[in-house]
Amino acid sequence: MLLLGLLYKLVGFLAHHALDWLIVKHNTSPGSAGEAAVAVERYLARHGRVRHTGSYMVWKLIRGWVRSQGRQQWVMHRAASMSDLVCWYRGAPIVRYTTLSQRGNHGATCYRYIRGTVDWDRLVLAAVAEYNATQADPGDRAARYRVYRFTGTGTDMTKGDSPVTREQKLRIGDTIATDFPPSSSPDGEWVPVGVEPSDIGPPLPEDPFSHLRVTGPMEDVRSAVDFFMRHRDWHREREMPWRYGFLLKGPPGTGKTSVIRAVSQQHDLPILMVDLGSMRNADLEGLRERLAELSPCSMVMEDFDAVFRGRENISAGSLTFNELLNLLAGVEELDGVLTFVTTNLAETIDEALTRDGRLDLHVTFGNLDADGRRQVAERILRDPEGVESVLALPGLDDYSPAKFKGVCCRRARELLWGR
């Protein structure tokens, strides 16, 4: 009996270790689980047959704009790195599951397969290469444009209330800055179910400039961005930083944020709105990482004069001017970033910020001329009498483009209601 017991334990020991040798296990660390799991899952979905086991899945409903439907609707999302699945890849099964940390949160993402059936290094390298390609150079132009916001982690309350209001922090033109779909959840990326990721996001017009009266300043910005986007390789061949900065000056409502939105839509660039008034120096590292993830992209710092007067931070934030300069043109270069700084008071901006290499092109925006007002009125009203009634209003030279557009919209509604 003793010998039989020992033999039983020996067989069990050998079987256990043989199984451990036969089944290969790979883990992703909790911190990188989201992006790593998404890259591998997307690759397996394209090149294999994926089936979700349903033993452990995390779902979330997120409301947003679906471009193919032309409307807002609820879309089911699944946390990519927290769903168990099995995939047949080149005839070999790969099982993926997630572990839980001691606190009950998402831990590592684990992959298992039979030894000798999968070249894991080759699979991962191919998955990362494909993921990078889809992030930087998407196949369709509707894949990347969204508006994100970066908010700092704290303010210096000893300096009083920040002059940067909540509306200034959350708005770009007339569009509330959104982060839909969320690029990541605390437990990894949310992946839409039944809808392609490129089909989710703000609607894109065929010509983003079609609804604008393209003024000289707008054309200057558009031409510079076109040149920048066409010459990435040219910059890199000469070991020149592939980045460009714009200082957009002028009163409110003159088209500064409108042109930023239009050029970003035209080149399918995500926009990152940066709330300088809420930032500390320690937040800049996170900002650099976010820009690297979104590159090529547009970074927007609106109403700069409400945060810095000269080199003094007058907001409730504690970001220093020197650290901001280092962000724009320091040792760690911002590759593929178009920086837009807007201001209503250009004279308050320190010249160190406006030199070449930081803010290269300075553009001044003003009110529309008579031809510009007529073009806007004719596009909105489409009624000769209505156009002439608006153009006959006194003091139009003092109207900003946004104010004049509002007058035209109000008159157009009056005409519609009158019919």
C-alpha positions as CSV (number, residue, x, y, z in Angstrom):
1,M,0.0,0.0,0.0
2,L,2.8,2.4,0.8
3,L,4.5,1.6,-2.5
4,L,1.2,2.1,-4.3
5,G,0.7,5.5,-2.6
6,L,4.2,6.6,-3.5
7,L,3.6,5.5,-7.1
8,Y,0.3,7.5,-7.2
9,K,2.0,10.6,-6.0
10,L,4.9,10.2,-8.5
11,V,2.4,9.8,-11.4
12,G,0.5,12.9,-10.2
13,F,3.7,14.9,-9.9
14,L,4.9,13.9,-13.4
15,A,1.5,14.6,-14.9
16,H,1.3,18.0,-13.2
17,H,4.7,19.1,-14.4
18,A,4.2,17.6,-17.9
19,L,1.0,19.6,-18.2
20,D,2.8,22.7,-17.0
21,W,5.5,22.1,-19.6
22,L,2.9,21.3,-22.3
23,I,0.7,24.4,-21.7
24,V,2.6,27.7,-22.2
25,K,1.4,30.7,-20.2
26,H,2.0,34.4,-20.9
27,N,0.9,37.3,-18.7
28,T,0.6,41.0,-19.3
29,S,1.2,43.2,-16.3
30,P,-1.8,45.0,-14.8
31,G,-0.5,48.4,-15.9
32,S,-0.2,47.6,-19.5
33,A,-2.9,45.0,-19.7
34,G,-5.4,47.3,-21.5
35,E,-3.3,48.3,-24.5
36,A,-1.5,45.0,-24.8
37,A,-4.7,43.0,-24.6
38,V,-6.4,45.2,-27.2
39,A,-3.6,44.9,-29.6
40,V,-3.5,41.1,-29.4
41,E,-7.3,40.8,-29.4
42,R,-7.7,43.0,-32.5
43,Y,-5.0,41.0,-34.3
44,L,-6.6,37.6,-33.4
45,A,-10.0,38.9,-34.4
46,R,-8.6,39.8,-37.9
47,H,-6.5,36.7,-38.4
48,G,-8.3,34.0,-36.4
49,R,-11.7,32.9,-35.1
50,V,-12.5,34.4,-31.7
51,R,-15.2,33.1,-29.4
52,H,-16.0,34.7,-26.0
53,T,-16.6,32.1,-23.4
54,G,-18.8,34.3,-21.3
55,S,-17.4,33.0,-18.0
56,Y,-16.1,36.5,-17.1
57,M,-17.0,39.6,-19.1
58,V,-17.4,43.3,-18.2
59,W,-19.9,45.3,-20.2
60,K,-20.9,49.0,-20.3
61,L,-23.5,51.0,-22.3
62,I,-22.0,54.3,-23.7
63,R,-24.0,56.9,-25.5
64,G,-22.5,58.7,-28.5
65,W,-22.7,59.6,-32.1
66,V,-22.7,56.7,-34.6
67,R,-21.6,58.1,-38.0
68,S,-23.2,55.4,-40.2
69,Q,-26.6,56.0,-38.5
70,G,-26.3,59.8,-38.4
71,R,-27.5,60.0,-34.8
72,Q,-26.8,59.6,-31.1
73,Q,-27.5,56.2,-29.7
74,W,-26.5,53.7,-27.0
75,V,-23.6,51.3,-28.0
76,M,-22.7,48.3,-26.0
77,H,-19.0,48.2,-25.1
78,R,-16.9,45.4,-23.6
79,A,-13.7,45.9,-21.5
80,A,-11.2,44.3,-23.8
81,S,-8.7,43.2,-21.2
82,M,-11.4,41.8,-18.8
83,S,-13.2,39.3,-21.1
84,D,-12.4,35.6,-21.3
85,L,-12.1,34.2,-24.8
86,V,-10.8,31.3,-26.9
87,C,-9.3,31.9,-30.3
88,W,-8.4,29.5,-33.1
89,Y,-5.3,30.9,-34.7
90,R,-3.8,29.0,-37.6
91,G,-5.4,25.9,-36.4
92,A,-4.2,26.2,-32.8
93,P,-6.3,27.2,-29.8
94,I,-5.4,30.2,-27.6
95,V,-7.2,30.8,-24.4
96,R,-7.3,34.2,-22.7
97,Y,-8.6,35.0,-19.3
98,T,-8.1,37.6,-16.6
99,T,-7.0,37.3,-13.0
100,L,-8.1,39.4,-10.0
101,S,-5.9,41.3,-7.7
102,Q,-6.1,40.8,-3.9
103,R,-8.3,43.9,-3.8
104,G,-10.7,42.4,-6.3
105,N,-9.6,44.7,-9.2
106,H,-8.4,43.7,-12.6
107,G,-5.0,41.9,-12.4
108,A,-3.0,40.4,-15.2
109,T,-4.3,39.2,-18.6
110,C,-3.2,35.6,-19.2
111,Y,-2.8,33.7,-22.5
112,R,-2.4,29.9,-22.7
113,Y,-1.7,27.6,-25.7
114,I,-0.1,24.2,-26.4
115,R,3.7,24.4,-26.7
116,G,4.9,24.3,-30.2
117,T,1.6,25.4,-31.8
118,V,2.0,29.2,-31.7
119,D,5.1,31.4,-32.3
120,W,4.1,33.9,-29.6
121,D,6.9,36.4,-30.2
122,R,6.0,36.6,-33.9
123,L,2.3,37.0,-33.1
124,V,2.9,39.8,-30.6
125,L,5.3,41.7,-32.9
126,A,2.7,41.4,-35.7
127,A,-0.1,42.5,-33.4
128,V,1.9,45.6,-32.2
129,A,2.9,46.5,-35.7
130,E,-0.7,46.4,-36.9
131,Y,-1.9,48.3,-33.8
132,N,0.6,51.0,-34.4
133,A,-0.4,51.3,-38.1
134,T,-4.1,51.6,-37.3
135,Q,-3.4,54.3,-34.6
136,A,-1.0,56.5,-36.6
137,D,-2.2,55.9,-40.2
138,P,-5.8,54.7,-40.2
139,G,-7.3,53.3,-43.4
140,D,-10.3,55.6,-43.4
141,R,-10.4,59.3,-42.6
142,A,-13.1,59.0,-40.0
143,A,-11.2,56.8,-37.6
144,R,-9.2,59.3,-35.4
145,Y,-10.9,62.7,-35.1
146,R,-12.3,63.2,-31.6
147,V,-12.0,65.9,-29.0
148,Y,-10.4,64.8,-25.7
149,R,-9.6,66.9,-22.7
150,F,-6.6,66.8,-20.3
151,T,-7.3,68.3,-16.9
152,G,-4.6,68.7,-14.2
153,T,-4.6,67.0,-10.8
154,G,-4.8,70.1,-8.6
155,T,-4.7,73.8,-8.0
156,D,-3.1,76.2,-5.6
157,M,-6.1,77.4,-3.6
158,T,-4.1,80.0,-1.8
159,K,-4.1,82.0,-5.1
160,G,-7.9,82.4,-5.1
161,D,-10.4,81.3,-7.7
162,S,-9.2,80.6,-11.2
163,P,-10.3,83.0,-13.9
164,V,-10.7,80.0,-16.2
165,T,-14.4,79.1,-16.0
166,R,-15.9,75.7,-16.4
167,E,-17.3,76.7,-19.8
168,Q,-13.8,77.7,-21.0
169,K,-12.4,74.4,-19.8
170,L,-15.0,72.2,-21.5
171,R,-15.9,74.0,-24.7
172,I,-14.2,74.2,-28.1
173,G,-16.2,76.6,-30.3
174,D,-19.8,75.4,-29.9
175,T,-18.9,71.8,-29.3
176,I,-18.6,70.3,-25.8
177,A,-15.3,68.5,-25.6
178,T,-16.0,64.7,-25.5
179,D,-14.0,61.6,-24.8
180,F,-16.3,59.2,-26.6
181,P,-15.7,56.4,-26.9
182,P,-13.4,56.4,-23.9
183,S,-9.9,55.5,-25.0
184,S,-9.5,53.4,-21.9
185,S,-11.2,52.3,-18.7
186,P,-9.5,51.7,-15.4
187,D,-9.4,48.1,-16.5
188,G,-8.4,48.5,-20.1
189,E,-9.9,49.7,-23.3
190,W,-13.6,49.6,-24.0
191,V,-14.3,47.9,-27.3
192,P,-17.6,48.6,-29.1
193,V,-19.7,45.5,-29.9
194,G,-21.6,45.4,-33.2
195,V,-20.1,48.7,-34.4
196,E,-16.7,49.4,-35.9
197,P,-14.6,51.7,-33.7
198,S,-14.0,54.0,-36.7
199,D,-17.8,54.5,-36.9
200,I,-18.1,56.1,-33.5
201,G,-17.3,59.7,-32.9
202,P,-18.3,63.2,-33.9
203,P,-19.8,63.5,-37.4
204,L,-17.3,64.6,-40.1
205,P,-18.4,66.9,-42.9
206,E,-17.1,66.1,-46.4
207,D,-15.5,69.6,-46.4
208,P,-15.0,70.9,-42.9
209,F,-14.5,74.4,-44.3
210,S,-17.8,74.4,-46.3
211,H,-19.8,76.1,-43.4
212,L,-17.1,78.7,-42.8
213,R,-16.4,82.0,-44.4
214,V,-12.7,81.2,-45.1
215,T,-10.9,84.4,-44.3
216,G,-7.2,85.2,-45.0
217,P,-6.2,84.2,-41.4
218,M,-8.0,80.9,-41.8
219,E,-6.4,80.2,-45.1
220,D,-3.0,80.9,-43.6
221,V,-3.6,78.3,-40.9
222,R,-5.0,75.7,-43.3
223,S,-2.0,76.1,-45.7
224,A,0.5,75.7,-42.9
225,V,-1.2,72.6,-41.6
226,D,-1.4,71.1,-45.1
227,F,2.3,71.7,-45.5
228,F,3.1,70.2,-42.1
229,M,1.1,67.0,-42.8
230,R,2.6,66.5,-46.2
231,H,6.2,66.7,-45.1
232,R,6.7,64.3,-42.2
233,D,9.4,62.3,-44.0
234,W,11.1,65.5,-45.1
235,H,11.5,66.7,-41.5
236,R,12.8,63.3,-40.3
237,E,15.3,62.9,-43.1
238,R,16.9,66.2,-41.9
239,E,16.5,65.2,-38.2
240,M,14.2,68.2,-37.7
241,P,11.4,68.0,-35.2
242,W,8.1,67.3,-36.8
243,R,6.0,69.7,-34.9
244,Y,4.5,73.2,-35.5
245,G,3.0,75.8,-33.2
246,F,0.3,78.5,-33.9
247,L,-0.5,81.6,-31.9
248,L,-4.0,82.6,-32.9
249,K,-4.9,86.2,-31.8
250,G,-8.1,88.2,-31.9
251,P,-11.3,89.0,-30.1
252,P,-13.8,86.3,-29.1
253,G,-16.0,84.9,-31.9
254,T,-13.6,85.6,-34.8
255,G,-13.0,82.0,-35.9
256,K,-9.9,80.9,-33.9
257,T,-11.4,77.7,-32.5
258,S,-13.5,77.1,-35.7
259,V,-10.4,76.9,-37.8
260,I,-8.7,74.5,-35.3
261,R,-11.7,72.2,-35.5
262,A,-11.8,72.4,-39.3
263,V,-8.1,71.6,-40.0
264,S,-8.2,68.8,-37.4
265,Q,-11.3,67.3,-39.1
266,Q,-9.8,67.8,-42.6
267,H,-6.7,65.8,-41.6
268,D,-8.5,63.4,-39.2
269,L,-6.5,64.5,-36.2
270,P,-7.7,64.0,-32.6
271,I,-7.8,67.2,-30.6
272,L,-6.5,67.4,-27.0
273,M,-7.9,70.3,-25.1
274,V,-5.4,71.2,-22.3
275,D,-6.8,72.9,-19.2
276,L,-3.7,74.9,-18.1
277,G,-5.5,76.5,-15.2
278,S,-5.9,73.2,-13.4
279,M,-2.3,71.9,-13.9
280,R,0.8,71.5,-11.8
281,N,4.3,70.8,-13.1
282,A,3.9,67.1,-12.2
283,D,1.0,66.8,-14.6
284,L,3.2,67.5,-17.6
285,E,4.6,64.0,-17.8
286,G,1.1,62.6,-18.1
287,L,0.4,65.2,-20.8
288,R,3.5,64.1,-22.7
289,E,2.4,60.5,-22.6
290,R,-1.1,61.4,-23.8
291,L,0.2,63.4,-26.7
292,A,2.5,60.5,-27.6
293,E,-0.5,58.1,-27.7
294,L,-2.6,60.5,-29.9
295,S,0.2,61.7,-32.2
296,P,-0.2,63.0,-34.8
297,C,-2.7,65.3,-33.1
298,S,-3.7,68.9,-32.3
299,M,-3.0,70.2,-28.8
300,V,-5.1,73.3,-27.9
301,M,-4.5,75.8,-25.1
302,E,-7.4,78.2,-25.3
303,D,-7.6,81.7,-23.7
304,F,-3.9,81.6,-22.7
305,D,-4.1,85.1,-21.3
306,A,-6.6,83.9,-18.6
307,V,-3.9,81.6,-17.2
308,F,-0.6,83.4,-17.8
309,R,0.2,87.2,-17.9
310,G,3.7,87.3,-19.0
311,R,5.4,84.6,-17.0
312,E,3.1,84.8,-14.0
313,N,0.4,82.1,-13.5
314,I,-2.6,84.1,-12.5
315,S,-4.9,81.1,-12.3
316,A,-5.5,78.8,-9.3
317,G,-3.1,76.3,-10.9
318,S,0.6,76.1,-10.0
319,L,2.1,75.3,-13.5
320,T,5.3,77.4,-14.0
321,F,6.0,79.1,-17.2
322,N,9.5,77.6,-17.6
323,E,8.1,74.1,-17.4
324,L,5.5,75.0,-20.1
325,L,8.3,76.2,-22.3
326,N,10.1,72.9,-21.8
327,L,7.0,71.0,-22.9
328,L,6.8,72.9,-26.1
329,A,10.4,72.8,-27.1
330,G,12.5,71.0,-24.5
331,V,14.7,67.9,-24.4
332,E,11.7,65.6,-24.9
333,E,10.4,66.7,-28.3
334,L,6.7,66.5,-29.2
335,D,6.7,64.6,-32.4
336,G,3.7,65.0,-34.6
337,V,2.0,67.6,-32.5
338,L,0.3,70.7,-33.8
339,T,0.1,73.2,-30.9
340,F,-2.6,75.9,-31.0
341,V,-2.5,78.7,-28.4
342,T,-5.4,81.2,-28.6
343,T,-5.6,84.5,-26.9
344,N,-7.7,87.6,-26.8
345,L,-4.8,89.7,-25.4
346,A,-1.7,89.0,-27.4
347,E,0.3,91.7,-25.7
348,T,0.3,89.8,-22.4
349,I,2.1,86.8,-23.8
350,D,5.9,86.5,-23.0
351,E,8.1,86.6,-26.1
352,A,9.9,83.4,-25.1
353,L,6.7,81.5,-25.9
354,T,6.3,83.1,-29.3
355,R,9.7,82.3,-30.8
356,D,10.2,79.9,-33.7
357,G,10.2,76.3,-32.5
358,R,7.5,76.9,-30.0
359,L,4.8,79.0,-31.7
360,D,6.0,79.4,-35.3
361,L,3.1,81.1,-37.0
362,H,1.3,84.1,-35.5
363,V,-2.1,84.8,-37.1
364,T,-4.4,87.7,-36.2
365,F,-8.2,87.2,-36.6
366,G,-10.7,90.0,-37.0
367,N,-14.3,90.7,-38.1
368,L,-15.7,89.9,-41.5
369,D,-15.7,92.4,-44.4
370,A,-18.8,93.2,-46.4
371,D,-18.2,90.4,-48.9
372,G,-17.7,87.9,-46.1
373,R,-20.9,89.0,-44.3
374,R,-22.9,88.6,-47.6
375,Q,-21.5,85.1,-48.2
376,V,-22.5,84.0,-44.6
377,A,-25.9,85.5,-44.9
378,E,-26.6,83.9,-48.3
379,R,-25.5,80.5,-47.1
380,I,-27.7,80.6,-44.0
381,L,-30.8,82.6,-45.1
382,R,-31.2,81.5,-48.8
383,D,-33.8,84.3,-49.1
384,P,-32.9,87.5,-51.0
385,E,-35.1,89.7,-48.9
386,G,-33.8,88.1,-45.7
387,V,-30.2,88.6,-46.8
388,E,-30.7,92.3,-47.5
389,S,-32.6,92.9,-44.2
390,V,-29.7,91.5,-42.3
391,L,-27.0,93.3,-44.3
392,A,-28.9,96.6,-43.7
393,L,-28.4,96.4,-39.9
394,P,-26.4,99.2,-38.4
395,G,-22.9,98.7,-36.9
396,L,-22.1,95.4,-38.7
397,D,-18.4,96.3,-38.9
398,D,-18.2,95.8,-35.1
399,Y,-19.9,92.4,-35.2
400,S,-17.7,89.4,-34.7
401,P,-18.2,86.5,-37.2
402,A,-19.9,84.5,-34.5
403,K,-22.2,87.3,-33.6
404,F,-23.1,87.9,-37.2
405,K,-23.8,84.2,-37.8
406,G,-26.1,84.2,-34.8
407,V,-28.0,87.1,-36.2
408,C,-28.4,85.3,-39.5
409,C,-29.6,82.1,-37.8
410,R,-32.1,84.0,-35.8
411,R,-33.5,85.7,-38.9
412,A,-33.6,82.4,-40.8
413,R,-35.7,80.9,-38.0
414,E,-38.0,83.9,-38.1
415,L,-38.6,83.5,-41.8
416,L,-39.2,79.8,-41.4
417,W,-41.7,80.3,-38.6
418,G,-43.4,83.1,-40.5
419,R,-44.1,80.7,-43.4
